[in-house]
Amino acid sequence: MENVNDRTWENIKENTKISAKECLGLYKWKQHKSWFDDEFSQYLDQRKKAKCSGYRLQTRAMYAYKLNNVRHEANRHYRNKRRNKLKTKIYEIETQSETKIINDVYQ
């Protein structure tokens, strides 16, 4: 009896997904973080590898030292990228406001 109920609920679930996809369509995620690039993903990979490699180090102090160095580099890169992106956005808004393109400023 339990297998029949499971199959019934699976059919209901699949039918609901199909009808929702047909009626509503798929939602496309907006990429808000345009500064996120391949270079930044490499820093994140290095951070993950540093966390995993800590188990092979002899002392906790060495692990903490290496992990903090990698974290510091990744965070610095993250801040600089974000700061540069914000600076360019502010510059664009300033130039638009100076040229009296008000509609673009408030978007």
N, CA, C and O atoms as CSV, one atom per row, in Angstrom:
chain,resi,resn,atom,element,x,y,z
A,1,MET,N,N,0.817,-1.193,0.000
A,1,MET,CA,C,0.000,0.000,0.000
A,1,MET,C,C,0.862,1.258,0.000
A,1,MET,O,O,0.503,2.279,-0.586
A,2,GLU,N,N,2.011,1.158,0.673
A,2,GLU,CA,C,2.871,2.327,0.775
A,2,GLU,C,C,3.473,2.704,-0.578
A,2,GLU,O,O,3.622,3.892,-0.867
A,3,ASN,N,N,3.818,1.733,-1.404
A,3,ASN,CA,C,4.385,2.025,-2.726
A,3,ASN,C,C,3.390,2.741,-3.619
A,3,ASN,O,O,3.773,3.608,-4.404
A,4,VAL,N,N,2.129,2.392,-3.510
A,4,VAL,CA,C,1.098,3.041,-4.310
A,4,VAL,C,C,0.963,4.505,-3.899
A,4,VAL,O,O,0.836,5.384,-4.752
A,5,ASN,N,N,0.990,4.767,-2.585
A,5,ASN,CA,C,0.910,6.146,-2.095
A,5,ASN,C,C,2.120,6.966,-2.527
A,5,ASN,O,O,1.993,8.134,-2.894
A,6,ASP,N,N,3.299,6.340,-2.480
A,6,ASP,CA,C,4.507,7.049,-2.902
A,6,ASP,C,C,4.440,7.418,-4.377
A,6,ASP,O,O,4.780,8.537,-4.761
A,7,ARG,N,N,3.999,6.466,-5.204
A,7,ARG,CA,C,3.888,6.740,-6.632
A,7,ARG,C,C,2.838,7.805,-6.906
A,7,ARG,O,O,3.015,8.645,-7.789
A,8,THR,N,N,1.761,7.772,-6.161
A,8,THR,CA,C,0.702,8.766,-6.343
A,8,THR,C,C,1.229,10.160,-6.030
A,8,THR,O,O,0.997,11.103,-6.787
A,9,TRP,N,N,1.940,10.286,-4.912
A,9,TRP,CA,C,2.476,11.583,-4.545
A,9,TRP,C,C,3.563,12.043,-5.512
A,9,TRP,O,O,3.683,13.237,-5.788
A,10,GLU,N,N,4.351,11.109,-6.027
A,10,GLU,CA,C,5.358,11.467,-7.025
A,10,GLU,C,C,4.698,11.989,-8.294
A,10,GLU,O,O,5.173,12.955,-8.892
A,11,ASN,N,N,3.586,11.343,-8.712
A,11,ASN,CA,C,2.856,11.812,-9.892
A,11,ASN,C,C,2.268,13.204,-9.660
A,11,ASN,O,O,2.318,14.060,-10.543
A,12,ILE,N,N,1.720,13.421,-8.488
A,12,ILE,CA,C,1.160,14.734,-8.159
A,12,ILE,C,C,2.263,15.788,-8.167
A,12,ILE,O,O,2.077,16.891,-8.681
A,13,LYS,N,N,3.397,15.442,-7.601
A,13,LYS,CA,C,4.532,16.371,-7.551
A,13,LYS,C,C,5.005,16.730,-8.956
A,13,LYS,O,O,5.207,17.906,-9.261
A,14,GLU,N,N,5.184,15.722,-9.816
A,14,GLU,CA,C,5.639,15.968,-11.182
A,14,GLU,C,C,4.626,16.782,-11.970
A,14,GLU,O,O,5.005,17.690,-12.709
A,15,ASN,N,N,3.331,16.468,-11.822
A,15,ASN,CA,C,2.296,17.218,-12.535
A,15,ASN,C,C,2.253,18.673,-12.084
A,15,ASN,O,O,2.040,19.574,-12.896
A,16,THR,N,N,2.454,18.902,-10.787
A,16,THR,CA,C,2.475,20.262,-10.266
A,16,THR,C,C,3.658,21.039,-10.840
A,16,THR,O,O,3.512,22.201,-11.221
A,17,LYS,N,N,4.820,20.406,-10.903
A,17,LYS,CA,C,5.997,21.062,-11.462
A,17,LYS,C,C,5.786,21.403,-12.936
A,17,LYS,O,O,6.130,22.501,-13.375
A,18,ILE,N,N,5.227,20.474,-13.693
A,18,ILE,CA,C,5.017,20.696,-15.122
A,18,ILE,C,C,4.015,21.817,-15.350
A,18,ILE,O,O,4.239,22.694,-16.184
A,19,SER,N,N,2.899,21.790,-14.604
A,19,SER,CA,C,1.884,22.830,-14.801
A,19,SER,C,C,2.404,24.202,-14.352
A,19,SER,O,O,2.082,25.212,-14.978
A,20,ALA,N,N,3.195,24.253,-13.288
A,20,ALA,CA,C,3.766,25.528,-12.842
A,20,ALA,C,C,4.746,26.063,-13.877
A,20,ALA,O,O,4.779,27.268,-14.128
A,21,LYS,N,N,5.543,25.189,-14.480
A,21,LYS,CA,C,6.494,25.609,-15.502
A,21,LYS,C,C,5.764,26.143,-16.730
A,21,LYS,O,O,6.194,27.125,-17.335
A,22,GLU,N,N,4.650,25.490,-17.099
A,22,GLU,CA,C,3.887,25.947,-18.265
A,22,GLU,C,C,3.183,27.271,-17.992
A,22,GLU,O,O,3.172,28.150,-18.854
A,23,CYS,N,N,2.598,27.427,-16.810
A,23,CYS,CA,C,1.832,28.634,-16.491
A,23,CYS,C,C,2.728,29.822,-16.159
A,23,CYS,O,O,2.533,30.921,-16.678
A,24,LEU,N,N,3.696,29.596,-15.306
A,24,LEU,CA,C,4.511,30.696,-14.794
A,24,LEU,C,C,5.798,30.903,-15.574
A,24,LEU,O,O,6.308,32.021,-15.642
A,25,GLY,N,N,6.315,29.866,-16.149
A,25,GLY,CA,C,7.596,29.960,-16.835
A,25,GLY,C,C,8.745,29.806,-15.854
A,25,GLY,O,O,8.537,29.711,-14.645
A,26,LEU,N,N,9.949,29.783,-16.384
A,26,LEU,CA,C,11.130,29.650,-15.540
A,26,LEU,C,C,11.645,31.020,-15.145
A,26,LEU,O,O,11.643,31.950,-15.952
A,27,TYR,N,N,12.080,31.140,-13.914
A,27,TYR,CA,C,12.636,32.391,-13.411
A,27,TYR,C,C,14.119,32.419,-13.709
A,27,TYR,O,O,14.843,31.495,-13.340
A,28,LYS,N,N,14.573,33.451,-14.363
A,28,LYS,CA,C,15.992,33.599,-14.656
A,28,LYS,C,C,16.610,34.482,-13.584
A,28,LYS,O,O,16.170,35.607,-13.347
A,29,TRP,N,N,17.632,33.949,-12.948
A,29,TRP,CA,C,18.302,34.685,-11.883
A,29,TRP,C,C,19.126,35.808,-12.482
A,29,TRP,O,O,19.797,35.637,-13.499
A,30,LYS,N,N,19.062,36.953,-11.837
A,30,LYS,CA,C,19.879,38.079,-12.249
A,30,LYS,C,C,21.236,37.958,-11.577
A,30,LYS,O,O,21.344,37.557,-10.418
A,31,GLN,N,N,22.250,38.308,-12.315
A,31,GLN,CA,C,23.581,38.260,-11.734
A,31,GLN,C,C,23.915,39.650,-11.207
A,31,GLN,O,O,24.258,40.552,-11.972
A,32,HIS,N,N,23.813,39.810,-9.907
A,32,HIS,CA,C,24.044,41.101,-9.284
A,32,HIS,C,C,25.535,41.375,-9.074
A,32,HIS,O,O,25.956,42.529,-8.991
A,33,LYS,N,N,26.300,40.342,-8.993
A,33,LYS,CA,C,27.719,40.508,-8.689
A,33,LYS,C,C,28.528,40.425,-9.981
A,33,LYS,O,O,29.087,39.378,-10.308
A,34,SER,N,N,28.584,41.513,-10.692
A,34,SER,CA,C,29.294,41.509,-11.967
A,34,SER,C,C,30.804,41.468,-11.773
A,34,SER,O,O,31.532,41.138,-12.709
A,35,TRP,N,N,31.283,41.790,-10.599
A,35,TRP,CA,C,32.721,41.765,-10.326
A,35,TRP,C,C,33.214,40.348,-10.069
A,35,TRP,O,O,34.422,40.117,-10.026
A,36,PHE,N,N,32.298,39.394,-9.896
A,36,PHE,CA,C,32.685,38.008,-9.641
A,36,PHE,C,C,33.177,37.412,-10.960
A,36,PHE,O,O,32.399,37.267,-11.904
A,37,ASP,N,N,34.443,37.072,-11.028
A,37,ASP,CA,C,35.014,36.575,-12.260
A,37,ASP,C,C,35.856,35.333,-11.985
A,37,ASP,O,O,35.864,34.809,-10.870
A,38,ASP,N,N,36.562,34.869,-13.011
A,38,ASP,CA,C,37.369,33.656,-12.871
A,38,ASP,C,C,38.497,33.831,-11.871
A,38,ASP,O,O,38.836,32.902,-11.138
A,39,GLU,N,N,39.070,35.008,-11.841
A,39,GLU,CA,C,40.165,35.265,-10.904
A,39,GLU,C,C,39.684,35.141,-9.458
A,39,GLU,O,O,40.378,34.580,-8.610
A,40,PHE,N,N,38.490,35.670,-9.187
A,40,PHE,CA,C,37.952,35.580,-7.831
A,40,PHE,C,C,37.592,34.139,-7.485
A,40,PHE,O,O,37.764,33.721,-6.340
A,41,SER,N,N,37.097,33.378,-8.453
A,41,SER,CA,C,36.777,31.978,-8.167
A,41,SER,C,C,38.047,31.179,-7.876
A,41,SER,O,O,38.013,30.216,-7.109
A,42,GLN,N,N,39.170,31.576,-8.486
A,42,GLN,CA,C,40.438,30.921,-8.168
A,42,GLN,C,C,40.845,31.191,-6.727
A,42,GLN,O,O,41.360,30.302,-6.049
A,43,TYR,N,N,40.614,32.416,-6.257
A,43,TYR,CA,C,40.915,32.726,-4.855
A,43,TYR,C,C,40.040,31.883,-3.922
A,43,TYR,O,O,40.509,31.406,-2.889
A,44,LEU,N,N,38.795,31.706,-4.282
A,44,LEU,CA,C,37.920,30.878,-3.453
A,44,LEU,C,C,38.377,29.424,-3.446
A,44,LEU,O,O,38.318,28.761,-2.410
A,45,ASP,N,N,38.832,28.925,-4.591
A,45,ASP,CA,C,39.355,27.563,-4.644
A,45,ASP,C,C,40.595,27.409,-3.777
A,45,ASP,O,O,40.765,26.394,-3.101
A,46,GLN,N,N,41.461,28.419,-3.799
A,46,GLN,CA,C,42.652,28.373,-2.946
A,46,GLN,C,C,42.266,28.330,-1.475
A,46,GLN,O,O,42.883,27.616,-0.684
A,47,ARG,N,N,41.238,29.101,-1.112
A,47,ARG,CA,C,40.788,29.115,0.274
A,47,ARG,C,C,40.258,27.731,0.681
A,47,ARG,O,O,40.543,27.247,1.777
A,48,LYS,N,N,39.489,27.105,-0.212
A,48,LYS,CA,C,38.962,25.774,0.084
A,48,LYS,C,C,40.086,24.754,0.227
A,48,LYS,O,O,40.059,23.911,1.124
A,49,LYS,N,N,41.074,24.835,-0.662
A,49,LYS,CA,C,42.205,23.905,-0.591
A,49,LYS,C,C,43.006,24.110,0.689
A,49,LYS,O,O,43.503,23.146,1.272
A,50,ALA,N,N,43.134,25.363,1.131
A,50,ALA,CA,C,43.872,25.638,2.365
A,50,ALA,C,C,43.146,25.044,3.566
A,50,ALA,O,O,43.775,24.545,4.499
A,51,LYS,N,N,41.825,25.102,3.537
A,51,LYS,CA,C,41.065,24.497,4.635
A,51,LYS,C,C,41.251,22.990,4.662
A,51,LYS,O,O,41.430,22.401,5.727
A,52,CYS,N,N,41.210,22.364,3.489
A,52,CYS,CA,C,41.335,20.915,3.423
A,52,CYS,C,C,42.754,20.438,3.724
A,52,CYS,O,O,42.933,19.369,4.308
A,53,SER,N,N,43.752,21.209,3.338
A,53,SER,CA,C,45.133,20.784,3.546
A,53,SER,C,C,45.565,20.936,4.995
A,53,SER,O,O,46.626,20.438,5.372
A,54,GLY,N,N,44.784,21.600,5.802
A,54,GLY,CA,C,45.149,21.811,7.199
A,54,GLY,C,C,45.217,20.533,7.998
A,54,GLY,O,O,45.896,20.469,9.023
A,55,TYR,N,N,44.524,19.523,7.539
A,55,TYR,CA,C,44.544,18.260,8.271
A,55,TYR,C,C,45.880,17.549,8.133
A,55,TYR,O,O,46.225,16.711,8.966
A,56,ARG,N,N,46.636,17.873,7.092
A,56,ARG,CA,C,47.919,17.218,6.867
A,56,ARG,C,C,49.083,17.957,7.512
A,56,ARG,O,O,50.189,17.422,7.588
A,57,LEU,N,N,48.849,19.174,7.974
A,57,LEU,CA,C,49.932,19.936,8.597
A,57,LEU,C,C,50.209,19.398,9.993
A,57,LEU,O,O,49.351,18.770,10.614
A,58,GLN,N,N,51.419,19.654,10.476
A,58,GLN,CA,C,51.840,19.074,11.744
A,58,GLN,C,C,51.247,19.798,12.948
A,58,GLN,O,O,50.887,19.162,13.939
A,59,THR,N,N,51.145,21.101,12.871
A,59,THR,CA,C,50.654,21.836,14.032
A,59,THR,C,C,49.465,22.701,13.641
A,59,THR,O,O,49.275,23.042,12.473
A,60,ARG,N,N,48.684,23.040,14.632
A,60,ARG,CA,C,47.541,23.912,14.402
A,60,ARG,C,C,47.979,25.336,14.083
A,60,ARG,O,O,47.293,26.056,13.357
A,61,ALA,N,N,49.106,25.732,14.622
A,61,ALA,CA,C,49.609,27.081,14.373
A,61,ALA,C,C,49.966,27.266,12.894
A,61,ALA,O,O,49.680,28.307,12.301
A,62,MET,N,N,50.590,26.249,12.313
A,62,MET,CA,C,50.921,26.328,10.888
A,62,MET,C,C,49.649,26.391,10.046
A,62,MET,O,O,49.563,27.152,9.082
A,63,TYR,N,N,48.675,25.588,10.424
A,63,TYR,CA,C,47.394,25.576,9.706
A,63,TYR,C,C,46.715,26.940,9.786
A,63,TYR,O,O,46.240,27.463,8.778
A,64,ALA,N,N,46.673,27.507,10.975
A,64,ALA,CA,C,46.036,28.811,11.161
A,64,ALA,C,C,46.781,29.893,10.392
A,64,ALA,O,O,46.160,30.775,9.798
A,65,TYR,N,N,48.109,29.829,10.401
A,65,TYR,CA,C,48.913,30.830,9.702
A,65,TYR,C,C,48.656,30.784,8.195
A,65,TYR,O,O,48.420,31.819,7.572
A,66,LYS,N,N,48.702,29.598,7.617
A,66,LYS,CA,C,48.499,29.470,6.175
A,66,LYS,C,C,47.078,29.822,5.780
A,66,LYS,O,O,46.855,30.489,4.770
A,67,LEU,N,N,46.118,29.376,6.571
A,67,LEU,CA,C,44.722,29.667,6.259
A,67,LEU,C,C,44.441,31.159,6.359
A,67,LEU,O,O,43.729,31.707,5.517
A,68,ASN,N,N,44.981,31.821,7.364
A,68,ASN,CA,C,44.777,33.261,7.504
A,68,ASN,C,C,45.412,34.034,6.354
A,68,ASN,O,O,44.852,35.035,5.907
A,69,ASN,N,N,46.561,33.595,5.871
A,69,ASN,CA,C,47.188,34.262,4.733
A,69,ASN,C,C,46.312,34.157,3.486
A,69,ASN,O,O,46.117,35.140,2.770
A,70,VAL,N,N,45.794,32.972,3.237
A,70,VAL,CA,C,44.958,32.774,2.055
A,70,VAL,C,C,43.661,33.563,2.193
A,70,VAL,O,O,43.207,34.185,1.233
A,71,ARG,N,N,43.068,33.541,3.375
A,71,ARG,CA,C,41.839,34.310,3.610
A,71,ARG,C,C,42.074,35.800,3.411
A,71,ARG,O,O,41.256,36.496,2.810
A,72,HIS,N,N,43.187,36.272,3.916
A,72,HIS,CA,C,43.514,37.692,3.805
A,72,HIS,C,C,43.632,38.104,2.333
A,72,HIS,O,O,43.100,39.139,1.934
A,73,GLU,N,N,44.321,37.303,1.538
A,73,GLU,CA,C,44.471,37.598,0.113
A,73,GLU,C,C,43.117,37.598,-0.600
A,73,GLU,O,O,42.834,38.491,-1.398
A,74,ALA,N,N,42.285,36.601,-0.312
A,74,ALA,CA,C,40.975,36.508,-0.966
A,74,ALA,C,C,40.088,37.681,-0.568
A,74,ALA,O,O,39.418,38.272,-1.415
A,75,ASN,N,N,40.084,38.013,0.707
A,75,ASN,CA,C,39.250,39.128,1.163
A,75,ASN,C,C,39.723,40.458,0.596
A,75,ASN,O,O,38.903,41.312,0.258
A,76,ARG,N,N,41.028,40.644,0.488
A,76,ARG,CA,C,41.558,41.875,-0.081
A,76,ARG,C,C,41.169,42.002,-1.549
A,76,ARG,O,O,40.775,43.071,-2.015
A,77,HIS,N,N,41.288,40.893,-2.263
A,77,HIS,CA,C,40.901,40.896,-3.671
A,77,HIS,C,C,39.406,41.191,-3.818
A,77,HIS,O,O,38.998,41.951,-4.696
A,78,TYR,N,N,38.607,40.589,-2.959
A,78,TYR,CA,C,37.159,40.810,-2.968
A,78,TYR,C,C,36.824,42.279,-2.719
A,78,TYR,O,O,36.013,42.858,-3.441
A,79,ARG,N,N,37.436,42.879,-1.714
A,79,ARG,CA,C,37.178,44.286,-1.402
A,79,ARG,C,C,37.579,45.199,-2.548
A,79,ARG,O,O,36.839,46.116,-2.903
A,80,ASN,N,N,38.758,44.951,-3.133
A,80,ASN,CA,C,39.228,45.795,-4.225
A,80,ASN,C,C,38.328,45.699,-5.444
A,80,ASN,O,O,38.022,46.713,-6.072
A,81,LYS,N,N,37.905,44.500,-5.780
A,81,LYS,CA,C,37.014,44.333,-6.927
A,81,LYS,C,C,35.701,45.063,-6.697
A,81,LYS,O,O,35.223,45.790,-7.567
A,82,ARG,N,N,35.129,44.865,-5.532
A,82,ARG,CA,C,33.846,45.496,-5.208
A,82,ARG,C,C,33.983,47.015,-5.171
A,82,ARG,O,O,33.107,47.730,-5.656
A,83,ARG,N,N,35.066,47.504,-4.605
A,83,ARG,CA,C,35.305,48.943,-4.516
A,83,ARG,C,C,35.449,49.558,-5.911
A,83,ARG,O,O,34.888,50.619,-6.185
A,84,ASN,N,N,36.201,48.889,-6.790
A,84,ASN,CA,C,36.362,49.397,-8.152
A,84,ASN,C,C,35.041,49.410,-8.902
A,84,ASN,O,O,34.760,50.345,-9.653
A,85,LYS,N,N,34.240,48.391,-8.706
A,85,LYS,CA,C,32.931,48.346,-9.367
A,85,LYS,C,C,32.049,49.487,-8.884
A,85,LYS,O,O,31.372,50.128,-9.687
A,86,LEU,N,N,32.050,49.747,-7.582
A,86,LEU,CA,C,31.252,50.840,-7.044
A,86,LEU,C,C,31.755,52.196,-7.531
A,86,LEU,O,O,30.956,53.088,-7.813
A,87,LYS,N,N,33.066,52.356,-7.632
A,87,LYS,CA,C,33.625,53.614,-8.126
A,87,LYS,C,C,33.189,53.878,-9.563
A,87,LYS,O,O,32.819,55.000,-9.906
A,88,THR,N,N,33.231,52.853,-10.395
A,88,THR,CA,C,32.806,53.045,-11.787
A,88,THR,C,C,31.321,53.358,-11.869
A,88,THR,O,O,30.902,54.173,-12.691
A,89,LYS,N,N,30.523,52.716,-11.025
A,89,LYS,CA,C,29.084,52.987,-11.011
A,89,LYS,C,C,28.810,54.422,-10.564
A,89,LYS,O,O,27.967,55.100,-11.151
A,90,ILE,N,N,29.507,54.888,-9.540
A,90,ILE,CA,C,29.341,56.264,-9.062
A,90,ILE,C,C,29.761,57.257,-10.133
A,90,ILE,O,O,29.106,58.281,-10.327
A,91,TYR,N,N,30.850,56.956,-10.828
A,91,TYR,CA,C,31.305,57.845,-11.895
A,91,TYR,C,C,30.258,57.935,-13.008
A,91,TYR,O,O,29.997,59.020,-13.527
A,92,GLU,N,N,29.657,56.794,-13.377
A,92,GLU,CA,C,28.612,56.799,-14.402
A,92,GLU,C,C,27.421,57.643,-13.973
A,92,GLU,O,O,26.885,58.414,-14.770
A,93,ILE,N,N,27.009,57.503,-12.731
A,93,ILE,CA,C,25.868,58.264,-12.225
A,93,ILE,C,C,26.187,59.759,-12.209
A,93,ILE,O,O,25.337,60.577,-12.559
A,94,GLU,N,N,27.396,60.116,-11.807
A,94,GLU,CA,C,27.784,61.529,-11.796
A,94,GLU,C,C,27.773,62.127,-13.196
A,94,GLU,O,O,27.285,63.239,-13.395
A,95,THR,N,N,28.305,61.396,-14.160
A,95,THR,CA,C,28.321,61.928,-15.523
A,95,THR,C,C,26.915,62.033,-16.087
A,95,THR,O,O,26.620,62.965,-16.835
A,96,GLN,N,N,26.050,61.102,-15.745
A,96,GLN,CA,C,24.667,61.169,-16.221
A,96,GLN,C,C,23.934,62.340,-15.587
A,96,GLN,O,O,23.125,62.997,-16.244
A,97,SER,N,N,24.209,62.605,-14.321
A,97,SER,CA,C,23.531,63.723,-13.667
A,97,SER,C,C,24.040,65.063,-14.192
A,97,SER,O,O,23.291,66.038,-14.240
A,98,GLU,N,N,25.316,65.111,-14.585
A,98,GLU,CA,C,25.866,66.343,-15.141
A,98,GLU,C,C,25.322,66.626,-16.536
A,98,GLU,O,O,25.172,67.783,-16.928
A,99,THR,N,N,25.030,65.572,-17.276
A,99,THR,CA,C,24.520,65.763,-18.639
A,99,THR,C,C,22.995,65.807,-18.673
A,99,THR,O,O,22.383,65.780,-19.741
A,100,LYS,N,N,22.399,65.874,-17.496
A,100,LYS,CA,C,20.943,66.041,-17.365
A,100,LYS,C,C,20.147,64.843,-17.896
A,100,LYS,O,O,19.041,65.011,-18.409
A,101,ILE,N,N,20.697,63.660,-17.774
A,101,ILE,CA,C,19.958,62.438,-18.120
A,101,ILE,C,C,19.383,61.897,-16.816
A,101,ILE,O,O,19.930,60.964,-16.227
A,102,ILE,N,N,18.294,62.478,-16.377
A,102,ILE,CA,C,17.736,62.185,-15.057
A,102,ILE,C,C,17.135,60.781,-14.997
A,102,ILE,O,O,17.226,60.115,-13.965
A,103,ASN,N,N,16.529,60.331,-16.080
A,103,ASN,CA,C,15.888,59.005,-16.059
A,103,ASN,C,C,16.898,57.917,-15.778
A,103,ASN,O,O,16.610,56.999,-15.009
A,104,ASP,N,N,18.071,57.992,-16.375
A,104,ASP,CA,C,19.107,56.986,-16.146
A,104,ASP,C,C,19.694,57.072,-14.739
A,104,ASP,O,O,20.121,56.060,-14.182
A,105,VAL,N,N,19.717,58.250,-14.173
A,105,VAL,CA,C,20.269,58.428,-12.825
A,105,VAL,C,C,19.419,57.681,-11.811
A,105,VAL,O,O,19.961,57.031,-10.918
A,106,TYR,N,N,18.108,57.759,-11.931
A,106,TYR,CA,C,17.226,57.160,-10.933
A,106,TYR,C,C,16.946,55.696,-11.168
A,106,TYR,O,O,16.256,55.071,-10.363
A,107,GLN,N,N,17.459,55.124,-12.250
A,107,GLN,CA,C,17.299,53.699,-12.444
A,107,GLN,C,C,18.284,52.992,-11.559
A,107,GLN,O,O,18.336,51.762,-11.551
